[in-house]
């Protein structure tokens, strides 16, 4: 927004008196000047740039947002975290964090995109010193899109493998040592040095420590692995025992072909931007819900389903005092909602200016939670049946991540009638979920590129193909036997840590530098009225969200744990160094752009005093305008002038 140099402030706390339509608000007028009007180049006519495009229908926007937010993590990560961290207690922590961080940031990012009609890199005219945040968002989305499509490739591999007379993961191969095709009894406890106890048990599981394993009158029982587990790790990804260069190996050709197909589908669906992806989501965003409901009904009819449900939701309220529960819920929330990835800003930028998006933010974020809970019931009703049939505890079948999607659940599906049908349905659902999220990630990158270089919009198809080819080549190491470690490395450093860091600087740059109430004024102008429960949004934006984010980021750094090769073996130092280098790479645009902008501002404005130059660094530019075609900001014509201050002294922060 343009800021008058005269003193004064406006007050939004009084009762709203105008009608709830945009036409009842004062219309922007020209002639408004501020510090950043100095030596400002005039904007080019809009006709000089190719049309940016808009959603054909609001349903396309809603479904695309749901497709981005509801992904594979809702299926394979949320259910296990809920079980691991206290059942319903984890759900409560997740819901609270959604209310205090997730929904407010989701709404904020939608406003940033819709108000400006620009993507993550061009919406920062409100605070030009923070443009590096948008660039980092683009880079994080690129990193995540590279390894995320590997997971999509896994689903393609399993989808085709399901179309066989006998499911390949239900049978042991001769070369698979200590393999069992079906669990039919509990595994014995691991052997210990307490010989008396072990002798009374008459059986224990080998520990690979010969001193312990050979100390009994009986032979220890080898640690068996199921055929579904060995199929995934030995046949699909052919996982090596380390990530050193000599252990990485060559790309697994079947996986490389599956990845190629995944990138071809992404390129085809994104070739013309939202004009094509907006139509595809009508199927990819709705089909998973059909499958989830089918699997839920089927799961509830299985013997032992109640055992699985109780295992999933029985609350352990004492876990709410454990900080790790809240940190785990926050990590799931950020990755699931895709906050601070840039995709929400990007989707919002294709909306009509007057779209009532505050309800959209609530609906999409709520759908994310509902989907996660439904997925939990789907997974654990099936696991309950599996445990009842095998006579083993549910703990022995409940897994997280890859283990749930590609080991435990396929094993459960193989015990159902016509397992090929259920396997095809399940993996096609995973494929749809993954493809939707991949659309959002790649479209974010392409939108940033087209916004920075508008003339490239004439060659959308060519640019999309070139980027898809480049990403496929960069993802090929993930298809090697050591590729699983590469995926973990990229996820841990390039996605997890980076997003927490970005979210903090994003909310501070908008709400503490630009101003919370000034931002709310923009929302009021765009919607034609203040959003419902606006004091709640203001409190979260200005205070609660930043404090909670910085606390969780600090806790994560203090309690830092490296990703592991096995249970207790951390990644080698060279791999951790690569990870930290990746994190630095995706976040370095934030300080680099700030210093570039600050030096440039000081250098080109010799006529200003030092204090004026500092203000100018953070002042909105003349290009910070609403996307409704107005040539000045709403503030300039309202008669409610703003004091030209920033940070804690900014009257637009709370007044």
C-alpha positions as CSV (number, residue, x, y, z in Angstrom):
1,X,0.0,0.0,0.0
2,X,1.1,3.5,-0.6
3,X,2.0,5.4,2.5
4,X,1.4,9.2,3.0
5,X,4.3,11.0,4.5
6,X,2.0,13.0,6.8
7,X,1.3,11.8,10.3
8,X,-1.8,10.0,11.5
9,X,-3.3,6.6,11.6
10,X,-6.6,4.9,10.9
11,X,-8.7,2.9,13.3
12,X,-10.5,-0.3,12.3
13,X,-11.7,-1.2,15.8
14,X,-14.9,0.9,15.5
15,X,-18.1,-0.7,14.3
16,X,-18.4,-1.3,10.5
17,X,-20.8,1.2,9.0
18,X,-20.6,0.6,5.3
19,X,-22.4,-2.1,3.3
20,X,-20.7,-5.4,2.6
21,X,-20.0,-4.8,-1.0
22,X,-16.8,-3.6,-2.6
23,X,-18.6,-0.8,-4.5
24,X,-19.6,0.9,-1.2
25,X,-16.0,1.5,-0.3
26,X,-14.2,4.6,-1.4
27,X,-12.6,4.1,-4.8
28,X,-8.9,4.6,-5.2
29,X,-7.7,7.8,-6.7
30,X,-4.5,8.9,-8.3
31,X,-1.9,11.5,-7.2
32,X,-0.8,9.7,-4.0
33,X,2.9,10.0,-3.4
34,X,5.3,8.4,-0.8
35,X,9.0,7.7,-0.5
36,X,9.0,5.0,-3.1
37,X,7.5,7.2,-5.7
38,X,10.9,8.8,-6.1
39,X,12.5,8.0,-9.4
40,X,10.0,5.2,-9.9
41,X,9.6,3.9,-13.4
42,X,6.0,4.0,-14.7
43,X,4.3,0.7,-15.0
44,X,4.0,-0.8,-18.4
45,X,0.5,-1.1,-19.8
46,X,-1.1,-4.4,-19.1
47,X,-1.7,-5.0,-22.8
48,X,2.1,-5.3,-23.3
49,X,2.1,-8.5,-21.3
50,X,0.5,-11.8,-22.2
51,X,-2.7,-12.6,-20.2
52,X,-1.9,-14.3,-16.9
53,X,-5.1,-16.2,-16.7
54,X,-7.7,-17.0,-14.1
55,X,-9.6,-20.0,-12.8
56,X,-12.4,-21.0,-15.0
57,X,-14.6,-21.7,-12.0
58,X,-14.3,-21.3,-8.3
59,X,-14.5,-25.1,-7.9
60,X,-11.2,-25.4,-9.8
61,X,-9.6,-23.2,-7.2
62,X,-11.0,-25.0,-4.2
63,X,-10.2,-28.5,-5.6
64,X,-6.7,-27.4,-6.6
65,X,-6.1,-26.1,-3.0
66,X,-7.4,-29.3,-1.6
67,X,-5.2,-31.3,-4.0
68,X,-2.2,-29.4,-2.8
69,X,-2.9,-29.6,0.9
70,X,-4.3,-33.2,1.0
71,X,-1.5,-35.5,-0.1
72,X,0.3,-38.7,0.6
73,X,1.3,-37.5,4.1
74,X,-2.4,-37.6,5.1
75,X,-2.4,-41.3,4.3
76,X,0.9,-42.6,5.5
77,X,2.1,-40.1,8.1
78,X,-0.8,-38.7,10.0
79,X,-2.4,-42.0,11.2
80,X,0.9,-43.3,12.6
81,X,1.7,-40.0,14.3
82,X,-1.7,-40.0,15.9
83,X,-1.1,-43.5,17.2
84,X,2.5,-42.8,18.2
85,X,1.8,-39.5,20.1
86,X,-1.3,-40.3,22.1
87,X,-4.3,-40.9,19.7
88,X,-7.0,-38.3,20.3
89,X,-4.4,-36.2,22.3
90,X,-2.4,-35.8,19.1
91,X,-5.6,-34.9,17.2
92,X,-6.3,-32.1,19.8
93,X,-2.8,-30.7,19.5
94,X,-3.1,-30.8,15.7
95,X,-6.4,-29.0,15.8
96,X,-5.1,-26.3,18.2
97,X,-2.1,-25.6,16.0
98,X,-4.3,-25.5,12.9
99,X,-6.4,-22.8,14.6
100,X,-3.5,-20.8,15.8
101,X,-1.1,-21.2,12.9
102,X,-2.4,-23.2,10.0
103,X,-5.7,-21.4,9.2
104,X,-4.4,-17.8,9.8
105,X,-1.3,-18.3,7.6
106,X,-3.4,-20.1,5.0
107,X,-5.8,-17.1,4.9
108,X,-2.9,-14.6,4.9
109,X,-1.2,-16.3,1.9
110,X,-4.5,-16.5,-0.1
111,X,-5.0,-12.8,0.5
112,X,-1.4,-12.0,-0.6
113,X,-2.0,-13.8,-3.9
114,X,-5.6,-12.7,-4.6
115,X,-5.0,-9.0,-3.7
116,X,-2.0,-8.6,-6.0
117,X,-2.8,-11.1,-8.7
118,X,0.8,-12.1,-8.5
119,X,2.8,-15.2,-7.4
120,X,5.2,-15.7,-4.4
121,X,8.0,-13.6,-5.9
122,X,6.0,-10.6,-7.1
123,X,3.6,-10.1,-4.2
124,X,6.3,-8.6,-2.0
125,X,5.9,-5.1,-3.3
126,X,4.3,-4.4,0.1
127,X,7.7,-5.0,1.7
128,X,10.3,-5.1,-1.1
129,X,13.1,-6.0,1.3
130,X,11.4,-9.4,1.9
131,X,11.2,-10.5,-1.8
132,X,13.9,-13.1,-1.0
133,X,11.2,-15.0,1.0
134,X,9.3,-15.5,-2.2
135,X,12.4,-16.7,-4.0
136,X,13.1,-19.1,-1.2
137,X,9.5,-20.4,-1.4
138,X,10.0,-21.1,-5.1
139,X,13.3,-22.9,-4.4
140,X,11.8,-25.0,-1.6
141,X,8.9,-26.0,-3.9
142,X,11.4,-27.0,-6.6
143,X,13.4,-29.2,-4.2
144,X,10.3,-30.9,-2.8
145,X,8.8,-31.4,-6.3
146,X,12.0,-33.2,-7.4
147,X,11.8,-35.9,-4.6
148,X,8.1,-35.9,-4.2
149,X,7.6,-37.2,-7.7
150,X,9.8,-40.2,-6.8
151,X,7.0,-41.2,-4.4
152,X,4.5,-40.9,-7.2
153,X,6.8,-43.2,-9.3
154,X,6.6,-45.8,-6.5
155,X,2.8,-45.7,-6.7
156,X,3.0,-46.2,-10.5
157,X,5.4,-49.2,-10.0
158,X,3.0,-50.8,-7.5
159,X,0.0,-50.0,-9.7
160,X,1.3,-52.0,-12.6
161,X,2.6,-54.7,-10.3
162,X,-0.9,-55.1,-8.9
163,X,-2.1,-56.2,-12.4
164,X,-0.8,-59.7,-12.1
165,X,-2.4,-63.1,-11.4
166,X,-0.4,-63.3,-8.2
167,X,0.7,-60.2,-6.3
168,X,4.5,-60.2,-6.5
169,X,4.9,-59.1,-2.8
170,X,2.9,-62.1,-1.5
171,X,5.6,-64.6,-2.3
172,X,9.2,-65.0,-1.1
173,X,12.0,-65.3,-3.6
174,X,14.8,-67.9,-3.1
175,X,17.4,-65.1,-2.7
176,X,15.5,-63.4,0.1
177,X,17.0,-64.7,3.4
178,X,14.7,-65.3,6.4
179,X,11.6,-64.4,4.5
180,X,8.1,-65.2,5.5
181,X,5.1,-64.7,3.2
182,X,2.6,-64.3,6.0
183,X,2.7,-63.5,9.7
184,X,1.0,-66.2,11.8
185,X,2.5,-65.8,15.2
186,X,4.2,-63.1,17.3
187,X,7.9,-62.8,17.0
188,X,9.9,-63.8,20.1
189,X,11.5,-61.2,22.2
190,X,15.1,-60.2,21.4
191,X,17.8,-62.2,23.3
192,X,19.4,-60.6,26.3
193,X,22.2,-61.4,28.7
194,X,19.7,-62.6,31.3
195,X,20.2,-66.3,30.6
196,X,17.7,-67.6,33.2
197,X,14.8,-65.6,31.7
198,X,15.7,-66.6,28.2
199,X,15.9,-70.3,29.1
200,X,12.5,-70.1,30.7
201,X,11.1,-68.6,27.5
202,X,12.7,-71.3,25.4
203,X,13.0,-68.9,22.4
204,X,14.4,-65.5,21.6
205,X,15.2,-63.5,18.6
206,X,18.8,-63.3,17.3
207,X,20.6,-60.0,18.0
208,X,23.6,-60.5,15.6
209,X,25.8,-60.5,18.7
210,X,27.4,-63.9,18.8
211,X,28.2,-63.7,22.5
212,X,24.6,-63.3,23.4
213,X,23.0,-65.4,20.6
214,X,25.1,-68.5,21.5
215,X,24.7,-68.4,25.3
216,X,21.6,-70.6,25.4
217,X,20.8,-74.3,25.2
218,X,18.5,-73.6,22.2
219,X,19.2,-71.8,18.9
220,X,18.0,-68.3,18.7
221,X,15.3,-67.5,16.2
222,X,16.4,-65.4,13.1
223,X,14.7,-62.1,12.6
224,X,12.3,-62.8,9.9
225,X,11.1,-60.2,7.4
226,X,7.9,-60.3,5.4
227,X,7.8,-60.7,1.7
228,X,6.0,-57.3,1.3
229,X,8.9,-55.7,3.1
230,X,11.6,-57.4,1.1
231,X,9.7,-56.8,-2.1
232,X,9.8,-53.0,-1.5
233,X,13.4,-52.7,-0.2
234,X,15.0,-55.5,-2.3
235,X,13.0,-55.4,-5.5
236,X,11.5,-52.0,-6.0
237,X,14.1,-49.5,-4.6
238,X,16.9,-52.1,-4.1
239,X,18.0,-50.2,-1.1
240,X,21.8,-50.3,-0.4
241,X,23.2,-50.4,3.1
242,X,24.7,-46.9,2.9
243,X,24.8,-43.7,0.9
244,X,28.6,-43.4,0.2
245,X,29.4,-42.8,-3.5
246,X,30.5,-46.4,-4.0
247,X,27.2,-47.6,-2.6
248,X,24.8,-45.4,-4.5
249,X,24.7,-47.6,-7.6
250,X,23.1,-47.0,-11.0
251,X,19.5,-46.1,-11.5
252,X,17.0,-49.0,-11.2
253,X,15.6,-49.1,-14.7
254,X,12.0,-50.0,-13.7
255,X,11.9,-47.1,-11.2
256,X,13.5,-44.7,-13.7
257,X,10.8,-45.6,-16.3
258,X,8.1,-45.1,-13.7
259,X,9.6,-41.7,-12.8
260,X,9.7,-40.8,-16.5
261,X,6.0,-41.6,-16.8
262,X,5.2,-39.5,-13.7
263,X,7.0,-36.4,-15.2
264,X,5.4,-36.9,-18.6
265,X,2.0,-36.8,-16.9
266,X,3.0,-33.7,-14.9
267,X,4.2,-31.9,-18.0
268,X,1.0,-32.8,-20.0
269,X,-1.3,-31.6,-17.2
270,X,0.6,-28.4,-16.6
271,X,1.4,-27.5,-20.2
272,X,-1.1,-24.7,-20.4
273,X,-1.0,-23.7,-16.7
274,X,-4.2,-23.6,-14.7
275,X,-6.2,-24.0,-17.9
276,X,-5.3,-27.6,-18.0
277,X,-4.5,-28.4,-14.4
278,X,-7.7,-26.7,-13.3
279,X,-9.7,-29.3,-15.3
280,X,-7.6,-32.3,-14.2
281,X,-8.2,-31.6,-10.5
282,X,-12.0,-32.3,-11.0
283,X,-10.9,-36.0,-11.1
284,X,-7.6,-36.1,-9.2
285,X,-8.9,-34.2,-6.1
286,X,-12.3,-36.0,-5.8
287,X,-11.4,-39.6,-6.8
288,X,-9.3,-40.2,-3.6
289,X,-12.3,-39.5,-1.4
290,X,-14.4,-42.0,-3.3
291,X,-11.7,-44.6,-2.7
292,X,-11.2,-43.7,0.9
293,X,-15.0,-44.1,1.6
294,X,-15.0,-47.5,-0.2
295,X,-11.9,-48.7,1.8
296,X,-13.5,-47.3,5.0
297,X,-16.7,-49.2,4.5
298,X,-14.8,-52.3,3.6
299,X,-12.5,-51.9,6.6
300,X,-15.3,-51.5,9.1
301,X,-16.8,-54.8,8.0
302,X,-13.6,-56.7,8.7
303,X,-13.1,-58.8,11.8
304,X,-10.9,-57.0,14.3
305,X,-11.7,-53.6,12.9
306,X,-12.8,-52.3,16.3
307,X,-9.4,-53.2,17.8
308,X,-7.6,-51.1,15.2
309,X,-9.9,-48.1,15.7
310,X,-9.4,-48.2,19.5
311,X,-5.7,-48.5,19.0
312,X,-5.8,-45.4,16.8
313,X,-8.0,-43.0,18.8
314,X,-7.8,-44.0,22.5
315,X,-6.5,-40.8,24.0
316,X,-3.4,-40.6,26.2
317,X,-4.0,-37.2,27.6
318,X,-0.7,-37.1,29.6
319,X,1.1,-36.8,26.2
320,X,-0.2,-33.2,25.8
321,X,2.5,-32.1,28.2
322,X,5.1,-33.6,26.0
323,X,6.6,-30.9,23.7
324,X,7.5,-33.5,21.1
325,X,3.8,-34.1,20.5
326,X,3.3,-30.5,19.6
327,X,6.4,-30.3,17.4
328,X,5.3,-33.5,15.6
329,X,1.8,-32.0,15.1
330,X,3.3,-28.7,13.8
331,X,5.6,-30.5,11.3
332,X,2.6,-32.5,10.0
333,X,0.5,-29.4,9.7
334,X,3.0,-27.3,7.8
335,X,3.8,-30.1,5.3
336,X,0.2,-31.1,4.9
337,X,-1.3,-27.7,4.5
338,X,1.6,-26.6,2.3
339,X,1.9,-23.3,4.2
340,X,5.1,-21.3,3.3
341,X,5.7,-23.3,0.1
342,X,4.3,-20.6,-2.1
343,X,1.6,-22.7,-3.6
344,X,-1.2,-21.1,-1.7
345,X,-0.1,-17.6,-2.8
346,X,0.1,-18.9,-6.3
347,X,-3.4,-20.4,-6.4
348,X,-4.9,-17.3,-4.8
349,X,-3.3,-15.1,-7.5
350,X,-5.5,-16.7,-10.1
351,X,-8.7,-15.8,-8.3
352,X,-11.1,-13.1,-9.2
353,X,-10.3,-10.0,-7.0
354,X,-13.6,-10.0,-5.1
355,X,-13.6,-13.8,-4.4
356,X,-14.8,-14.3,-0.7
357,X,-11.7,-16.3,0.2
358,X,-11.9,-16.2,4.0
359,X,-14.4,-19.1,3.9
360,X,-12.2,-20.9,1.4
361,X,-9.3,-20.9,3.8
362,X,-11.4,-22.5,6.5
363,X,-12.9,-25.1,4.2
364,X,-9.6,-26.3,2.7
365,X,-7.7,-26.4,6.0
366,X,-10.7,-28.3,7.6
367,X,-10.8,-30.8,4.7
368,X,-7.1,-31.5,5.4
369,X,-7.9,-32.5,9.0
370,X,-11.1,-34.5,8.0
371,X,-9.1,-36.4,5.3
372,X,-6.4,-37.3,7.8
373,X,-8.9,-38.7,10.3
374,X,-10.7,-40.7,7.7
375,X,-7.4,-42.1,6.4
376,X,-6.5,-43.1,10.0
377,X,-9.7,-45.1,10.3
378,X,-9.1,-46.7,6.9
379,X,-5.6,-47.7,7.8
380,X,-6.2,-49.0,11.3
381,X,-9.4,-50.9,10.7
382,X,-7.4,-52.9,8.2
383,X,-4.5,-53.3,10.5
384,X,-6.9,-54.4,13.3
385,X,-8.1,-57.2,11.0
386,X,-4.6,-58.1,10.0
387,X,-3.4,-58.4,13.6
388,X,-6.5,-60.4,14.6
389,X,-6.0,-62.9,11.8
390,X,-2.3,-63.4,12.5
391,X,-2.7,-63.4,16.2
392,X,-0.1,-60.7,16.8
393,X,-0.2,-57.3,18.4
394,X,-1.2,-54.3,16.2
395,X,2.2,-52.7,17.1
396,X,3.9,-55.3,14.9
397,X,1.9,-54.3,11.8
398,X,1.6,-50.5,12.4
399,X,4.3,-48.6,10.5
400,X,4.9,-45.0,9.3
401,X,6.0,-43.5,6.0
402,X,7.1,-45.8,3.3
403,X,6.5,-48.7,5.6
404,X,2.8,-48.0,5.8
405,X,2.1,-47.2,2.2
406,X,4.3,-49.8,0.5
407,X,4.9,-52.5,3.2
408,X,2.2,-52.8,5.8
409,X,-0.9,-51.8,3.8
410,X,-0.1,-54.0,0.8
411,X,0.4,-56.9,3.2
412,X,-3.1,-56.1,4.6
413,X,-4.6,-55.9,1.1
414,X,-3.2,-59.2,0.1
415,X,-5.4,-60.9,2.8
416,X,-8.6,-59.5,1.3
417,X,-10.8,-61.3,-1.3
418,X,-9.7,-60.3,-4.8
419,X,-6.5,-58.6,-3.6
420,X,-5.6,-57.4,-7.1
421,X,-8.7,-55.2,-7.2
422,X,-8.1,-53.6,-3.8
423,X,-4.4,-53.1,-4.6
424,X,-5.2,-51.3,-7.9
425,X,-7.8,-49.1,-6.2
426,X,-5.4,-48.2,-3.3
427,X,-2.4,-47.4,-5.4
428,X,-4.4,-45.5,-7.9
429,X,-5.7,-43.4,-5.0
430,X,-2.1,-42.8,-3.8
431,X,-1.1,-41.9,-7.3
432,X,-4.0,-39.3,-7.6
433,X,-3.1,-37.8,-4.2
434,X,0.6,-37.5,-5.1
435,X,-0.1,-36.1,-8.6
436,X,-2.3,-33.3,-7.2
437,X,0.4,-32.1,-4.8
438,X,3.0,-32.3,-7.5
439,X,0.8,-30.1,-9.7
440,X,0.8,-27.4,-7.0
441,X,4.5,-27.6,-6.4
442,X,5.5,-27.4,-10.0
443,X,2.9,-24.7,-10.9
444,X,4.4,-22.6,-8.1
445,X,7.8,-22.7,-9.7
446,X,6.4,-22.0,-13.2
447,X,4.3,-19.1,-11.9
448,X,7.3,-17.5,-10.2
449,X,9.2,-17.8,-13.5
450,X,6.4,-16.3,-15.6
451,X,5.7,-13.5,-13.2
452,X,9.4,-12.5,-13.2
453,X,9.7,-12.8,-17.0
454,X,6.1,-12.2,-18.4
455,X,7.1,-12.8,-22.0
456,X,7.8,-16.4,-21.2
457,X,4.0,-16.9,-20.9
458,X,3.9,-17.1,-24.7
459,X,6.0,-20.3,-24.4
460,X,4.3,-21.9,-21.5
461,X,4.3,-25.4,-23.1
462,X,8.0,-25.2,-24.0
463,X,9.0,-23.9,-20.6
464,X,7.0,-26.6,-18.8
465,X,8.6,-29.4,-20.9
466,X,12.1,-28.0,-20.3
467,X,11.6,-27.8,-16.6
468,X,10.1,-31.3,-16.4
469,X,13.1,-32.8,-18.3
470,X,15.5,-30.9,-16.0
471,X,13.7,-32.1,-12.9
472,X,13.6,-35.7,-14.2
473,X,17.4,-35.6,-14.7
474,X,18.0,-34.1,-11.2
475,X,15.7,-36.8,-9.7
476,X,17.5,-39.8,-11.3
477,X,19.9,-40.2,-8.3
478,X,16.8,-40.9,-6.2
479,X,16.1,-44.0,-8.3
480,X,19.5,-45.5,-7.5
481,X,19.9,-48.1,-4.7
482,X,21.1,-45.3,-2.4
483,X,18.3,-43.0,-3.6
484,X,16.2,-43.6,-0.5
485,X,18.8,-41.8,1.6
486,X,18.8,-38.9,-0.9
487,X,15.0,-38.6,-0.7
488,X,15.3,-38.5,3.1
489,X,18.1,-35.9,3.0
490,X,16.2,-33.6,0.6
491,X,13.0,-33.9,2.7
492,X,14.7,-33.3,6.1
493,X,16.8,-30.3,5.1
494,X,15.2,-28.9,1.9
495,X,11.6,-29.1,3.1
496,X,11.2,-29.6,6.8
497,X,13.6,-27.1,8.4
498,X,13.3,-24.6,5.6
499,X,9.6,-24.3,5.9
500,X,9.6,-23.5,9.6
501,X,12.3,-20.8,9.0
502,X,10.3,-19.3,6.0
503,X,7.0,-19.2,7.9
504,X,8.5,-17.1,10.7
505,X,10.1,-14.5,8.4
506,X,7.0,-14.5,6.2
507,X,4.5,-13.6,9.0
508,X,7.0,-11.1,10.6
509,X,7.6,-9.3,7.2
510,X,3.9,-9.0,6.6
511,X,2.4,-8.3,10.0
512,X,5.2,-6.5,11.8
513,X,6.8,-4.6,9.0
514,X,3.9,-3.9,6.6
515,X,1.4,-3.8,9.5
516,X,-1.4,-6.1,10.7
517,X,-4.2,-3.6,10.5
518,X,-3.0,-2.2,7.2
519,X,-3.2,-5.8,5.9
520,X,-6.7,-6.1,7.3
521,X,-7.6,-2.9,5.6
522,X,-6.5,-4.5,2.3
523,X,-8.7,-7.5,3.1
524,X,-11.6,-5.2,3.8
525,X,-11.2,-3.4,0.5
526,X,-11.0,-6.6,-1.4
527,X,-13.9,-8.4,0.2
528,X,-16.1,-5.4,0.7
529,X,-16.3,-6.1,4.4
530,X,-14.2,-7.2,7.3
531,X,-13.7,-11.0,7.4
532,X,-15.8,-12.8,10.0
533,X,-14.0,-13.1,13.4
534,X,-11.4,-10.6,12.3
535,X,-10.1,-10.0,15.9
536,X,-9.2,-13.7,15.9
537,X,-7.2,-13.4,12.6
538,X,-5.5,-10.2,13.9
539,X,-4.4,-11.9,17.2
540,X,-3.0,-14.9,15.4
541,X,-1.2,-13.0,12.7
542,X,0.4,-10.5,15.0
543,X,1.2,-12.4,18.1
544,X,0.3,-16.1,18.5
545,X,1.5,-17.5,15.2
546,X,5.0,-15.8,15.2
547,X,5.6,-16.8,18.9
548,X,4.6,-20.4,18.4
549,X,6.6,-20.8,15.2
550,X,9.8,-19.3,16.7
551,X,9.4,-21.5,19.8
552,X,9.0,-24.7,17.7
553,X,11.9,-23.8,15.4
554,X,14.2,-23.1,18.4
555,X,13.2,-26.4,20.0
556,X,13.9,-28.3,16.8
557,X,17.3,-26.7,16.6
558,X,18.2,-27.4,20.2
559,X,16.9,-31.0,20.0
560,X,18.3,-31.5,16.5
561,X,18.7,-35.1,15.4
562,X,20.2,-36.2,12.2
563,X,18.3,-38.5,9.9
564,X,19.4,-42.1,10.3
565,X,20.7,-44.9,8.1
566,X,19.2,-47.5,10.5
567,X,17.7,-47.4,13.9
568,X,20.6,-45.7,15.7
569,X,23.1,-44.9,12.9
570,X,23.0,-41.3,11.9
571,X,23.8,-40.1,8.4
572,X,27.5,-39.8,7.7
573,X,29.1,-36.4,8.2
574,X,29.5,-35.7,4.5
575,X,25.8,-36.3,3.9
576,X,24.8,-34.0,6.8
577,X,27.1,-31.4,5.3
578,X,25.3,-31.7,2.0
579,X,22.0,-31.4,3.8
580,X,23.0,-28.2,5.6
581,X,24.4,-26.8,2.3
582,X,21.0,-27.5,0.7
583,X,19.2,-25.7,3.5
584,X,21.6,-22.8,3.1
585,X,21.1,-22.7,-0.6
586,X,17.3,-22.5,-0.4
587,X,17.3,-19.9,2.3
588,X,20.2,-17.7,1.2
589,X,17.9,-15.5,-1.1
590,X,16.4,-14.0,2.0
591,X,19.6,-12.2,3.3
592,X,21.1,-11.8,-0.1
593,X,18.0,-10.0,-1.5
594,X,17.7,-7.8,1.6
595,X,21.3,-6.6,1.4
596,X,21.0,-6.1,-2.4
597,X,17.9,-4.1,-2.0
598,X,19.3,-2.1,1.0
599,X,22.5,-1.2,-0.8
600,X,20.6,-0.3,-4.0
601,X,18.3,1.9,-2.1
602,X,21.1,3.8,-0.3
603,X,23.1,4.1,-3.5
604,X,20.2,5.5,-5.7
605,X,18.7,7.9,-3.2
606,X,21.4,10.4,-2.2
607,X,18.7,13.1,-1.9
608,X,17.2,11.4,1.1
609,X,18.3,11.4,4.7
610,X,19.6,8.3,6.4
611,X,16.4,7.7,8.3
612,X,14.4,8.2,5.1
613,X,16.5,5.7,3.3
614,X,15.9,3.1,6.0
615,X,12.2,3.7,5.8
616,X,12.4,3.4,2.0
617,X,14.0,0.0,2.3
618,X,10.8,-1.4,3.9
619,X,8.3,1.0,2.2
620,X,5.7,-0.5,-0.2
621,X,6.6,0.3,-3.8
622,X,4.3,2.1,-6.3
623,X,3.5,-1.3,-7.8
624,X,1.9,-2.5,-4.5
625,X,-1.6,-2.1,-5.9
626,X,-4.9,-4.1,-5.8
627,X,-5.5,-6.4,-8.8
628,X,-8.8,-4.8,-9.6
629,X,-7.2,-2.3,-11.9
630,X,-7.0,0.6,-9.5
631,X,-3.9,2.8,-9.9
632,X,-3.5,3.6,-6.2
633,X,-4.1,2.0,-2.9
634,X,-7.4,2.1,-0.9
635,X,-5.6,4.0,1.9
636,X,-4.9,7.0,-0.4
637,X,-8.5,7.9,-0.9
638,X,-10.0,7.0,2.4
639,X,-8.9,10.1,4.2
640,X,-7.3,7.8,6.9
641,X,-3.6,8.6,6.5
642,X,-0.9,6.3,7.8
643,X,2.2,7.3,9.7
644,X,5.4,6.3,7.8
645,X,6.8,4.0,10.5
646,X,7.5,0.3,10.6
647,X,8.0,-2.5,13.1
648,X,6.9,-2.1,16.7
649,X,6.4,1.6,16.2
650,X,4.1,1.1,13.3
651,X,0.6,2.3,14.2
652,X,-0.8,0.0,11.6
653,X,0.3,-3.0,13.7
654,X,-2.6,-2.9,16.1
655,X,-4.4,0.4,15.7
